[in-house]
């Protein structure tokens, strides 16, 4: 990512740079903007969470309601990440290694959940499974609960996190081409052997990258889950939903304590992402052609 | 292949088809009536108008940030580069409560602003602020790689042909960034239009004043007015289809303009 800085280029660099004052101004604007709009909101979460001391913080987190929200969030993330991992691998494999009609359409379909409002992502499941929905009455008569229950939350989360793994893998697999797989197959490897011994090791960092981002979004999703959850206390509240409920009840310490866990998740995700990006860059270098 | 298509249709196609089918249960008059009711129109105006304004701010500030990150060396540059991704990574509900407490009347920024007579939290300005927060990484991350890859020789040629720095930047560099800038703008706009979590806490949610369209969908759902919710959702969905389409065209345009290396 860094530009090579040779002595030659620094001799020419005055042609490519601005007066010192302009430079200082641009840096100042960038730093102030990012501090006000991005750093301060993050700091405020922790400041509020610990504003009544460490004891109150941990008391808020060990509340049964908080614990049940944490448990539900972990469950939902585990379900949606593993299903989307399988799908993402298969979809990326199909798109990158084979040619077929409608490929561009398929790619834009995969991208769709990224650009749809999370509220709409939740709404579509209400229309399918709700009391007035297409399958709602049938489900009700068979005593199956989807909406306002864990299956609905999982479905909505799968919908919004659908693109992450596939999106991380498609460019990587396209770049790697099919030579290695062809070699494996011509040496007598079966399809599955080729996949697990040749393809998967080549894309392992990409897989981790997709899973990481998918997991972060799955644990943090709010809009879609809020529409389908029904907010049943201790049963269908995920962590982000509990943040909202406690906040609206003016229980700021508890609300920000749970928010701080989610903020830490975001920070860890970012650090891991930077680490993985470095691996991905390295992995791609020798394959330049 | 088969698995891909099956999974895709179960998770994405069927739900979306359900949304459109539900809309066709309405007569055109009903549909039109819902959309042109005062509250719906205002909510759509607020969501689209403020998202557009916020995306404009992000376009300008994003360009300045990219310029500082790519062209200059300053202490903490790598840290600030990483920080740009926080709005992507931070769950929207967390961003919502954080921004609200920051800009509330007794908040770190809200208090000094209140002394100046500026109220941010629980007004449309608050919505605007939240939309800026959520959109900034889109512009930065779309423009950054393009500016890094920009050929130094074009600038040097411009300079050696006698263009001053101002001319080089505005006549040579910025025009070649236009496809990336427009893509970043469109992505930030699309995200802000549909944004829910980070906005509803700070918005105040007064009907006709500070009520965004996604919130109105949620309200209609909780009132069991599914038809109303669906009609608003379809309009927003069509808008986001159009934006994706525009972005795809933009990217093709960029590839034609700048031949691949």
Boltz contact constraints between the chains, C-beta under 6 A:
constraints:
  - contact:
      token1: [A, 15]
      token2: [B, 156]
      max_distance: 6.0
  - contact:
      token1: [A, 15]
      token2: [B, 159]
      max_distance: 6.0
  - contact:
      token1: [A, 16]
      token2: [B, 155]
      max_distance: 6.0
  - contact:
      token1: [A, 18]
      token2: [B, 165]
      max_distance: 6.0
  - contact:
      token1: [A, 23]
      token2: [B, 72]
      max_distance: 6.0
  - contact:
      token1: [A, 26]
      token2: [B, 64]
      max_distance: 6.0
  - contact:
      token1: [A, 26]
      token2: [B, 67]
      max_distance: 6.0
  - contact:
      token1: [A, 26]
      token2: [B, 68]
      max_distance: 6.0
  - contact:
      token1: [A, 27]
      token2: [B, 68]
      max_distance: 6.0
  - contact:
      token1: [A, 27]
      token2: [B, 72]
      max_distance: 6.0
  - contact:
      token1: [A, 27]
      token2: [B, 74]
      max_distance: 6.0
  - contact:
      token1: [A, 29]
      token2: [B, 64]
      max_distance: 6.0
  - contact:
      token1: [A, 30]
      token2: [B, 64]
      max_distance: 6.0
  - contact:
      token1: [A, 30]
      token2: [B, 65]
      max_distance: 6.0
  - contact:
      token1: [A, 30]
      token2: [B, 68]
      max_distance: 6.0
  - contact:
      token1: [A, 33]
      token2: [B, 61]
      max_distance: 6.0
  - contact:
      token1: [A, 34]
      token2: [B, 80]
      max_distance: 6.0
  - contact:
      token1: [A, 34]
      token2: [B, 83]
      max_distance: 6.0
  - contact:
      token1: [A, 37]
      token2: [B, 133]
      max_distance: 6.0
  - contact:
      token1: [A, 38]
      token2: [B, 83]
      max_distance: 6.0
  - contact:
      token1: [A, 38]
      token2: [B, 86]
      max_distance: 6.0
  - contact:
      token1: [A, 40]
      token2: [B, 102]
      max_distance: 6.0
  - contact:
      token1: [A, 41]
      token2: [B, 98]
      max_distance: 6.0
  - contact:
      token1: [A, 41]
      token2: [B, 99]
      max_distance: 6.0
  - contact:
      token1: [A, 41]
      token2: [B, 102]
      max_distance: 6.0
  - contact:
      token1: [A, 44]
      token2: [B, 98]
      max_distance: 6.0
  - contact:
      token1: [A, 44]
      token2: [B, 101]
      max_distance: 6.0
  - contact:
      token1: [A, 44]
      token2: [B, 102]
      max_distance: 6.0
  - contact:
      token1: [A, 45]
      token2: [B, 98]
      max_distance: 6.0
  - contact:
      token1: [A, 48]
      token2: [B, 101]
      max_distance: 6.0
  - contact:
      token1: [A, 87]
      token2: [B, 7]
      max_distance: 6.0
  - contact:
      token1: [A, 90]
      token2: [B, 3]
      max_distance: 6.0
  - contact:
      token1: [A, 90]
      token2: [B, 4]
      max_distance: 6.0
  - contact:
      token1: [A, 91]
      token2: [B, 4]
      max_distance: 6.0
  - contact:
      token1: [A, 94]
      token2: [B, 1]
      max_distance: 6.0
  - contact:
      token1: [A, 94]
      token2: [B, 4]
      max_distance: 6.0
  - contact:
      token1: [A, 109]
      token2: [B, 12]
      max_distance: 6.0
  - contact:
      token1: [A, 115]
      token2: [B, 190]
      max_distance: 6.0
  - contact:
      token1: [A, 115]
      token2: [B, 240]
      max_distance: 6.0
  - contact:
      token1: [A, 115]
      token2: [B, 244]
      max_distance: 6.0
  - contact:
      token1: [A, 116]
      token2: [B, 240]
      max_distance: 6.0
  - contact:
      token1: [A, 117]
      token2: [B, 194]
      max_distance: 6.0
  - contact:
      token1: [A, 117]
      token2: [B, 214]
      max_distance: 6.0
  - contact:
      token1: [A, 117]
      token2: [B, 236]
      max_distance: 6.0
  - contact:
      token1: [A, 118]
      token2: [B, 196]
      max_distance: 6.0
  - contact:
      token1: [A, 119]
      token2: [B, 196]
      max_distance: 6.0
  - contact:
      token1: [A, 119]
      token2: [B, 214]
      max_distance: 6.0
  - contact:
      token1: [A, 119]
      token2: [B, 217]
      max_distance: 6.0
  - contact:
      token1: [A, 119]
      token2: [B, 218]
      max_distance: 6.0
  - contact:
      token1: [A, 120]
      token2: [B, 233]
      max_distance: 6.0
  - contact:
      token1: [A, 120]
      token2: [B, 237]
      max_distance: 6.0
  - contact:
      token1: [A, 123]
      token2: [B, 233]
      max_distance: 6.0
  - contact:
      token1: [A, 124]
      token2: [B, 15]
      max_distance: 6.0
  - contact:
      token1: [A, 124]
      token2: [B, 18]
      max_distance: 6.0
  - contact:
      token1: [A, 124]
      token2: [B, 19]
      max_distance: 6.0
  - contact:
      token1: [A, 127]
      token2: [B, 18]
      max_distance: 6.0
  - contact:
      token1: [A, 127]
      token2: [B, 22]
      max_distance: 6.0
  - contact:
      token1: [A, 128]
      token2: [B, 18]
      max_distance: 6.0
  - contact:
      token1: [A, 132]
      token2: [B, 226]
      max_distance: 6.0
  - contact:
      token1: [A, 158]
      token2: [B, 11]
      max_distance: 6.0
  - contact:
      token1: [A, 159]
      token2: [B, 11]
      max_distance: 6.0
  - contact:
      token1: [A, 216]
      token2: [B, 89]
      max_distance: 6.0
  - contact:
      token1: [A, 220]
      token2: [B, 91]
      max_distance: 6.0
  - contact:
      token1: [A, 222]
      token2: [B, 92]
      max_distance: 6.0
  - contact:
      token1: [A, 222]
      token2: [B, 93]
      max_distance: 6.0
  - contact:
      token1: [A, 222]
      token2: [B, 197]
      max_distance: 6.0
  - contact:
      token1: [A, 223]
      token2: [B, 196]
      max_distance: 6.0
  - contact:
      token1: [A, 223]
      token2: [B, 197]
      max_distance: 6.0
  - contact:
      token1: [A, 240]
      token2: [B, 91]
      max_distance: 6.0
  - contact:
      token1: [A, 240]
      token2: [B, 93]
      max_distance: 6.0
  - contact:
      token1: [A, 243]
      token2: [B, 93]
      max_distance: 6.0
  - contact:
      token1: [A, 244]
      token2: [B, 93]
      max_distance: 6.0
  - contact:
      token1: [A, 247]
      token2: [B, 97]
      max_distance: 6.0
  - contact:
      token1: [A, 259]
      token2: [B, 94]
      max_distance: 6.0
  - contact:
      token1: [A, 259]
      token2: [B, 97]
      max_distance: 6.0
  - contact:
      token1: [A, 262]
      token2: [B, 91]
      max_distance: 6.0
  - contact:
      token1: [A, 262]
      token2: [B, 94]
      max_distance: 6.0
  - contact:
      token1: [A, 263]
      token2: [B, 94]
      max_distance: 6.0
  - contact:
      token1: [A, 266]
      token2: [B, 89]
      max_distance: 6.0
  - contact:
      token1: [A, 266]
      token2: [B, 90]
      max_distance: 6.0
  - contact:
      token1: [A, 269]
      token2: [B, 89]
      max_distance: 6.0
  - contact:
      token1: [A, 270]
      token2: [B, 85]
      max_distance: 6.0
  - contact:
      token1: [A, 270]
      token2: [B, 89]
      max_distance: 6.0
